[in-house]
Amino acid sequence: MRIRHFTAPDMAQAMRLVRQELGPEAVILSTGKVSGGVEIAAAVETDPIRPAEPTPAPRATAAPDDATAGGDALEELARQVEGLRRQLSRHMLASDLGAENAARPELAAIYRHLRGQELDPLIIEALLEGLGAPQGAGLLPMLAIRLKKMLRVAPEPRFGGGQAKVWALVGPTGVGKTTTVAKLAASFAMKAGLRVGLVTLDTFRIAAAEQLKVYGRIMDLPTVVVGGAKEYQRAVEELSGLDLILVDTVGRAPGDADNLAELRSILSAHPQTERHLVLACPTRDADQKRIIEGFALFEPKSLVFTKLDETSVYGPILNQVARAKLPVSYLTTGQRVPDDMEQATLDGLARRLLPPRREQTWPAVC
C-alpha cells in the first residue's frame, strides 16, 4: 500500500491533490489542521492482496483450517476497505460541497446523482459551487440554469440561398451513422419538404451502401455511391441543385491515422462539406474523449449523440461538450426512422442530466 501526505490551504484543494496524485481509488487515512491549512494522509493499493498458500498440516497433529482462517482475514480486510471507501466518499462530499452543505440531504442527493451520471468532478464542483442558499425545490431550477449555461447546442439550420448544404457524418464503426443519415433525410425531406440527396462513401461495407440505397428508394431521394475524392466531388456537383446533401462515411478507429487522413482527403475535395462527429451515448466517457481527439483533424462542426435509449447515463454528453468546445446538434433515441431523432435543445439535455423532476419544482425552467 502506498501512503502519501498532502497539505493545502483548505480541504477542497487537498482532496483535489489526492485525486490527482492517487486517483479515485485512494482512501483517506486521516485529516487534520496544520499551520497554513489542512493535511490529509491518503493511501492507495499498489498490488492486489493475495491469500497465502495454505501450509499442509503435519499428519500427526490437528491444525486449524488455514484456508478458512485466511478467508476470514480477507473478509475482515474487505470490510475495512469498504469502510475506508465510505469514509473517502464522505470526505469527497464534504470537500466538494463544504461540511455544512454536505449535511443537507437534498444537496447531497443531487451531488450523488450527478456523480452517478458520470459528470466530470470539476464540472460537478462548478455546478454546485455556492449553491447553499436555496432550500429544497429551489435547487433544481437553479441547477438547470447553470447546466444550460455550460451546455452548447447547434442553432437550427437554415436552407436556401441557391447553394446546397453538405453534411458528412463521421465517426467510429457501430455508432449508427447510416441510420442517422436516414433519419435526417426523412426529417428534412418528408417533414420539412426539403430537396435532399444521399451520398455514401462506405464502400467497405456493402450492406451499408445497400441499406442507404434502400432508404433512398423508399423516400424517393437520389442516392450516389462513391469511392474516392474525384467521385465525391462529382457527386456533390451533380446534387448541387438540392437543399441538403447528406454524406454517410465509413467508420474509422480513432487511432487509425492513415485511414482517417484518407477520409479527410476525400471530404476535402468539396471544401464546403461540414463534418459532424457521431458518438454513441453508451460509450465510456474515456473512449468518447479518445474518439474526439482522433477525429479532431476533421474539424467537426457539431456532435451527434446516438443510442440514448440504450443508457440512462448522460453526463458524458456535457463532458465532451466542455472538452471539445463543440455544440450538440442531434440526438437519436431508437431505431425508428425518422421518429427516434430530435434536435438537441438546452432544456432537453438539462432534463436528462438532472434528477427526475417533480412537476411543481420546474416552473418553465426546463
TACORVEN-V576156 format. One record per residue. N is the residue number from 1. RES is the residue in three letters. OMEGA is omega as a letter, one per 40 degrees, with the letter a starting at -180 (NA if undefined). D_FIRST is the distance of its C-alpha to the first C-alpha in Angstrom with 2 decimals. Layout:
N&RES&OMEGA&D_FIRST ; N&RES&OMEGA&D_FIRST
This chain:
1&MET&a&0.00 ; 2&ARG&a&3.81 ; 3&ILE&i&6.44 ; 4&ARG&i&10.01 ; 5&HIS&a&13.41 ; 6&PHE&i&16.25 ; 7&THR&a&19.92 ; 8&ALA&a&22.80 ; 9&PRO&i&26.33 ; 10&ASP&a&25.57 ; 11&MET&a&23.02 ; 12&ALA&a&23.89 ; 13&GLN&i&23.23 ; 14&ALA&i&19.93 ; 15&MET&i&18.77 ; 16&ARG&i&20.09 ; 17&LEU&i&18.04 ; 18&VAL&a&14.82 ; 19&ARG&a&16.08 ; 20&GLN&a&17.24 ; 21&GLU&a&14.21 ; 22&LEU&i&11.32 ; 23&GLY&a&13.68 ; 24&PRO&a&14.89 ; 25&GLU&a&11.86 ; 26&ALA&i&10.22 ; 27&VAL&a&10.63 ; 28&ILE&i&12.59 ; 29&LEU&i&11.89 ; 30&SER&i&15.23 ; 31&THR&i&18.18 ; 32&GLY&i&21.13 ; 33&LYS&i&24.15 ; 34&VAL&i&24.51 ; 35&SER&i&27.49 ; 36&GLY&i&28.20 ; 37&GLY&a&25.94 ; 38&VAL&i&22.68 ; 39&GLU&i&19.11 ; 40&ILE&i&15.99 ; 41&ALA&a&12.56 ; 42&ALA&a&10.15 ; 43&ALA&i&6.55 ; 44&VAL&i&5.77 ; 45&GLU&i&4.42 ; 46&THR&i&5.31 ; 47&ASP&i&7.28 ; 48&PRO&i&9.20 ; 49&ILE&a&9.56 ; 50&ARG&i&13.05 ; 51&PRO&i&15.55 ; 52&ALA&i&17.09 ; 53&GLU&i&20.65 ; 54&PRO&i&23.17 ; 55&THR&a&25.19 ; 56&PRO&i&28.92 ; 57&ALA&i&30.72 ; 58&PRO&a&33.94 ; 59&ARG&a&36.98 ; 60&ALA&a&38.86 ; 61&THR&i&36.40 ; 62&ALA&a&34.80 ; 63&ALA&i&31.02 ; 64&PRO&i&28.62 ; 65&ASP&a&27.51 ; 66&ASP&a&24.08 ; 67&ALA&i&23.48 ; 68&THR&i&24.36 ; 69&ALA&i&22.25 ; 70&GLY&i&19.18 ; 71&GLY&i&20.06 ; 72&ASP&a&20.46 ; 73&ALA&i&17.06 ; 74&LEU&i&15.47 ; 75&GLU&i&17.83 ; 76&GLU&i&16.87 ; 77&LEU&i&13.12 ; 78&ALA&i&14.37 ; 79&ARG&i&16.60 ; 80&GLN&i&14.05 ; 81&VAL&i&11.95 ; 82&GLU&i&15.42 ; 83&GLY&i&16.41 ; 84&LEU&i&13.62 ; 85&ARG&i&14.66 ; 86&ARG&i&18.21 ; 87&GLN&i&17.51 ; 88&LEU&i&16.12 ; 89&SER&i&19.28 ; 90&ARG&i&21.45 ; 91&HIS&i&20.06 ; 92&MET&i&20.62 ; 93&LEU&a&24.05 ; 94&ALA&a&24.91 ; 95&SER&a&23.88 ; 96&ASP&a&25.85 ; 97&LEU&a&28.82 ; 98&GLY&a&28.89 ; 99&ALA&a&28.63 ; 100&GLU&a&32.33 ; 101&ASN&i&32.46 ; 102&ALA&i&29.28 ; 103&ALA&i&31.21 ; 104&ARG&a&34.04 ; 105&PRO&a&33.76 ; 106&GLU&i&35.76 ; 107&LEU&i&33.72 ; 108&ALA&i&30.40 ; 109&ALA&i&31.85 ; 110&ILE&i&32.86 ; 111&TYR&a&29.44 ; 112&ARG&i&27.88 ; 113&HIS&a&30.72 ; 114&LEU&i&30.16 ; 115&ARG&i&26.45 ; 116&GLY&i&27.66 ; 117&GLN&i&30.12 ; 118&GLU&i&27.27 ; 119&LEU&i&28.72 ; 120&ASP&a&26.80 ; 121&PRO&i&25.06 ; 122&LEU&i&27.15 ; 123&ILE&i&30.28 ; 124&ILE&a&29.50 ; 125&GLU&i&29.02 ; 126&ALA&a&32.38 ; 127&LEU&a&34.06 ; 128&LEU&a&33.16 ; 129&GLU&i&33.49 ; 130&GLY&a&36.14 ; 131&LEU&a&36.96 ; 132&GLY&a&37.30 ; 133&ALA&a&41.07 ; 134&PRO&a&42.34 ; 135&GLN&i&42.30 ; 136&GLY&a&41.82 ; 137&ALA&a&43.83 ; 138&GLY&a&44.08 ; 139&LEU&a&40.46 ; 140&LEU&i&40.95 ; 141&PRO&i&43.97 ; 142&MET&i&42.25 ; 143&LEU&i&39.20 ; 144&ALA&i&41.65 ; 145&ILE&a&43.33 ; 146&ARG&i&40.10 ; 147&LEU&a&39.01 ; 148&LYS&i&42.40 ; 149&LYS&i&42.16 ; 150&MET&a&38.96 ; 151&LEU&i&40.28 ; 152&ARG&i&42.85 ; 153&VAL&a&45.49 ; 154&ALA&i&48.16 ; 155&PRO&i&51.73 ; 156&GLU&a&54.25 ; 157&PRO&i&55.74 ; 158&ARG&a&59.38 ; 159&PHE&a&61.67 ; 160&GLY&i&65.07 ; 161&GLY&i&66.44 ; 162&GLY&i&67.78 ; 163&GLN&a&64.58 ; 164&ALA&i&62.22 ; 165&LYS&i&58.56 ; 166&VAL&i&56.33 ; 167&TRP&i&52.88 ; 168&ALA&i&50.57 ; 169&LEU&i&47.51 ; 170&VAL&i&44.69 ; 171&GLY&a&41.26 ; 172&PRO&i&39.29 ; 173&THR&i&40.68 ; 174&GLY&a&40.73 ; 175&VAL&i&40.62 ; 176&GLY&a&44.27 ; 177&LYS&a&46.19 ; 178&THR&i&49.41 ; 179&THR&i&49.57 ; 180&THR&i&48.85 ; 181&VAL&i&51.69 ; 182&ALA&i&53.95 ; 183&LYS&i&53.01 ; 184&LEU&a&53.70 ; 185&ALA&a&56.95 ; 186&ALA&a&58.11 ; 187&SER&a&57.26 ; 188&PHE&a&59.12 ; 189&ALA&a&61.98 ; 190&MET&a&62.73 ; 191&LYS&a&61.75 ; 192&ALA&i&62.43 ; 193&GLY&i&65.28 ; 194&LEU&i&64.01 ; 195&ARG&a&64.95 ; 196&VAL&i&61.81 ; 197&GLY&a&61.26 ; 198&LEU&i&58.44 ; 199&VAL&i&57.12 ; 200&THR&i&54.53 ; 201&LEU&a&52.84 ; 202&ASP&i&50.95 ; 203&THR&i&53.08 ; 204&PHE&i&50.02 ; 205&ARG&a&50.05 ; 206&ILE&a&53.62 ; 207&ALA&a&52.78 ; 208&ALA&i&51.53 ; 209&ALA&i&54.76 ; 210&GLU&i&56.87 ; 211&GLN&a&55.04 ; 212&LEU&i&55.84 ; 213&LYS&i&59.43 ; 214&VAL&i&59.77 ; 215&TYR&i&58.58 ; 216&GLY&i&61.05 ; 217&ARG&a&63.92 ; 218&ILE&a&63.19 ; 219&MET&a&63.19 ; 220&ASP&i&65.94 ; 221&LEU&i&63.89 ; 222&PRO&a&64.37 ; 223&THR&a&61.48 ; 224&VAL&i&60.96 ; 225&VAL&a&58.66 ; 226&VAL&a&57.91 ; 227&GLY&a&56.08 ; 228&GLY&a&56.06 ; 229&ALA&a&56.61 ; 230&LYS&i&60.42 ; 231&GLU&i&60.64 ; 232&TYR&i&58.34 ; 233&GLN&a&60.45 ; 234&ARG&a&63.61 ; 235&ALA&i&62.30 ; 236&VAL&i&61.40 ; 237&GLU&i&64.83 ; 238&GLU&a&66.52 ; 239&LEU&a&64.76 ; 240&SER&i&65.08 ; 241&GLY&a&67.77 ; 242&LEU&i&65.35 ; 243&ASP&a&63.27 ; 244&LEU&i&59.84 ; 245&ILE&i&58.51 ; 246&LEU&a&55.22 ; 247&VAL&i&53.39 ; 248&ASP&a&51.01 ; 249&THR&i&48.81 ; 250&VAL&i&46.90 ; 251&GLY&i&43.19 ; 252&ARG&i&40.98 ; 253&ALA&a&37.27 ; 254&PRO&i&35.75 ; 255&GLY&a&34.68 ; 256&ASP&a&38.15 ; 257&ALA&a&39.53 ; 258&ASP&a&42.82 ; 259&ASN&i&43.90 ; 260&LEU&i&42.89 ; 261&ALA&i&45.03 ; 262&GLU&i&47.87 ; 263&LEU&i&47.85 ; 264&ARG&i&47.84 ; 265&SER&i&50.79 ; 266&ILE&a&52.75 ; 267&LEU&a&52.24 ; 268&SER&i&53.18 ; 269&ALA&i&56.62 ; 270&HIS&a&57.38 ; 271&PRO&a&55.86 ; 272&GLN&i&56.34 ; 273&THR&i&53.98 ; 274&GLU&i&51.36 ; 275&ARG&i&47.98 ; 276&HIS&a&45.95 ; 277&LEU&a&42.41 ; 278&VAL&i&41.78 ; 279&LEU&i&38.34 ; 280&ALA&a&37.61 ; 281&CYS&a&36.08 ; 282&PRO&i&33.84 ; 283&THR&a&32.14 ; 284&ARG&a&28.50 ; 285&ASP&a&28.25 ; 286&ALA&i&26.38 ; 287&ASP&i&29.10 ; 288&GLN&i&31.85 ; 289&LYS&a&30.58 ; 290&ARG&i&30.69 ; 291&ILE&i&34.20 ; 292&ILE&i&35.45 ; 293&GLU&a&34.26 ; 294&GLY&a&35.91 ; 295&PHE&a&39.15 ; 296&ALA&a&39.43 ; 297&LEU&i&42.16 ; 298&PHE&a&44.44 ; 299&GLU&a&44.33 ; 300&PRO&a&44.40 ; 301&LYS&i&46.43 ; 302&SER&i&44.58 ; 303&LEU&i&41.95 ; 304&VAL&a&43.13 ; 305&PHE&a&40.75 ; 306&THR&i&41.69 ; 307&LYS&i&40.85 ; 308&LEU&i&40.10 ; 309&ASP&a&41.41 ; 310&GLU&i&38.51 ; 311&THR&i&35.79 ; 312&SER&a&35.46 ; 313&VAL&a&32.77 ; 314&TYR&a&34.54 ; 315&GLY&i&32.08 ; 316&PRO&i&31.69 ; 317&ILE&i&35.41 ; 318&LEU&i&34.97 ; 319&ASN&a&31.84 ; 320&GLN&i&33.97 ; 321&VAL&a&36.96 ; 322&ALA&a&34.97 ; 323&ARG&a&33.41 ; 324&ALA&a&36.59 ; 325&LYS&i&39.01 ; 326&LEU&i&41.23 ; 327&PRO&i&43.20 ; 328&VAL&a&43.14 ; 329&SER&a&46.58 ; 330&TYR&i&46.60 ; 331&LEU&i&44.67 ; 332&THR&a&45.42 ; 333&THR&i&44.97 ; 334&GLY&a&46.38 ; 335&GLN&a&48.58 ; 336&ARG&i&52.01 ; 337&VAL&e&54.01 ; 338&PRO&a&54.65 ; 339&ASP&a&53.68 ; 340&ASP&i&49.88 ; 341&MET&i&49.43 ; 342&GLU&i&49.54 ; 343&GLN&a&49.64 ; 344&ALA&i&46.52 ; 345&THR&i&47.20 ; 346&LEU&i&45.19 ; 347&ASP&a&46.11 ; 348&GLY&i&45.10 ; 349&LEU&i&41.66 ; 350&ALA&i&41.02 ; 351&ARG&a&42.06 ; 352&ARG&a&39.57 ; 353&LEU&a&36.63 ; 354&LEU&i&37.40 ; 355&PRO&i&37.40 ; 356&PRO&a&40.61 ; 357&ARG&i&43.36 ; 358&ARG&a&45.68 ; 359&GLU&a&49.10 ; 360&GLN&a&49.97 ; 361&THR&a&46.93 ; 362&TRP&a&47.61 ; 363&PRO&i&51.00 ; 364&ALA&i&51.70 ; 365&VAL&i&48.38 ; 366&CYS&NA&47.04
